[in-house]
Amino acid sequence: MSRIYIYSTLSNDQRYQLKNGTSVLVTGKANVANKQLVTPKGMVTAVSEDEFNLLQENIVFKAHSKNGFVSASHDKQDAETFAARNLAPADKAAQDTPETARRRNAGGAKVKDAEA
C-alpha cells in the first residue's frame, strides 16, 4: 500500500477523528518559530491510502482543504516548496511578522524592523 503525503500550513498540529474510530495527526507548526528560531513555511505528514480515504470524509479536513491549508500528493516533496506553490501562506494562528503587524494595525502602533 502506498503512502500519501499531506502538506499543511496550519500553525498547530491537527488531530482528525475518522469514522472507523481512529484518528490521524497532521503535523502543523508551520509559520511558528521552533527552538532554533527556524520558521518553516510548510509541514508534511505521511498517511496510508485507507487513512486518506477516511480523512476525505472528515468535515474539518474538508474545510481545511477547501480553504487551502492542507493538500495531498502521492509524491514526497520538500514541504516548504510544496506549500509555497499550492497552499494558503498561513492561517490566523500564525505568528505576526513586521509585515502582518503593519497590515493589521495600519494606523496603530509603530513596528520597527530588527537591525542587522
Secondary structure, DSSP 4 states (H G I P E B T S, - for coil): --EEEEEE--SS-EEEEPTTS-EEEEP--TTS--TT----S-EEEEEEHHHHHHHTT-HHHHHHHHTTSEEEESS---HHHHHHHHS-S--TTSPP-HHHHHHHTTTSS--PPPP-
